[in-house]
Amino acid sequence: MPYKKMLGLLILAAAPMAGADVLLLDGVEMNAQTASSRPARGMTMTRVEAAFGAPTSRRAAIGDPPITRWDYPGFSVYFEYDHVIHAVARR
């Protein structure tokens, strides 16, 4: 009986880890599918705003080098100084 109980606990402990892997893969897949509809690395703030319009919110720059975040309905854009370093899809 202790063997079955231990096996059950092991399975329950492993279940959240398996779910986390699936969520991560879903996020990577979504990110790849929508990459062409987001600003490209190296674009300037001026070019991003001209191509995608005004962001719904702008976060103040923090850190050194200064990192700024602009939020759009489907993605967020991260700038170092005034150049895109990353644009990520949001759900």
C-alpha positions in Angstrom: 0.0 0.0 0.0 2.7 2.6 0.8 4.2 1.9 -2.7 0.9 2.8 -4.4 0.5 5.9 -2.3 4.0 7.1 -3.1 3.5 6.5 -6.8 0.3 8.5 -6.7 2.1 11.4 -5.0 4.9 11.3 -7.6 2.4 11.5 -10.5 0.6 14.4 -8.8 4.0 16.2 -8.3 5.0 15.8 -11.9 1.7 17.0 -13.4 2.2 20.7 -12.9 5.7 20.5 -14.5 4.2 18.9 -17.6 1.5 21.6 -17.9 4.2 24.3 -17.6 6.0 22.9 -20.6 2.9 22.9 -22.7 2.1 26.5 -21.8 5.6 27.6 -22.7 5.4 25.8 -26.1 2.0 27.4 -26.8 3.5 30.8 -26.1 6.5 30.2 -28.3 4.3 29.0 -31.1 2.0 32.1 -30.8 5.1 34.4 -30.7 6.4 32.8 -34.0 3.1 33.0 -35.8 2.6 36.8 -35.1 6.3 37.9 -35.5 5.7 39.6 -38.8 2.9 41.8 -37.4 5.2 43.4 -34.7 8.0 45.9 -35.0 11.4 44.4 -35.9 14.6 44.7 -33.9 16.4 47.9 -34.6 13.4 50.0 -35.6 13.4 53.5 -34.1 10.5 54.8 -31.9 9.6 57.2 -34.7 9.3 54.3 -37.3 7.3 52.2 -34.9 4.8 54.9 -34.2 4.6 55.7 -38.0 4.0 52.1 -38.8 1.8 51.0 -35.9 0.3 54.2 -34.6 0.4 55.6 -31.1 0.7 53.0 -28.3 -2.1 52.5 -25.9 0.4 53.2 -23.0 4.0 54.2 -22.7 6.1 53.3 -19.7 8.9 55.6 -18.6 12.4 54.5 -19.2 14.2 52.6 -16.4 17.7 51.4 -15.8 21.0 51.9 -17.5 20.9 51.6 -20.4 17.3 53.0 -20.3 14.7 50.5 -21.3 11.3 51.8 -22.4 8.1 49.8 -23.0 5.2 50.7 -25.2 2.0 48.6 -25.1 -0.2 48.0 -28.1 -3.4 45.9 -28.1 -1.7 42.7 -29.3 2.0 43.2 -28.3 4.5 45.1 -26.2 7.6 46.8 -27.6 10.8 47.2 -25.6 13.3 49.9 -26.6 16.9 50.5 -25.5 17.4 54.2 -25.9 15.2 54.7 -29.0 15.7 51.4 -30.8 13.5 48.2 -30.6 15.3 45.4 -28.8 12.3 43.1 -28.5 8.5 43.0 -29.4 6.4 40.3 -27.7 2.9 39.1 -28.4 0.3 39.6 -25.6 -2.9 37.7 -25.1 
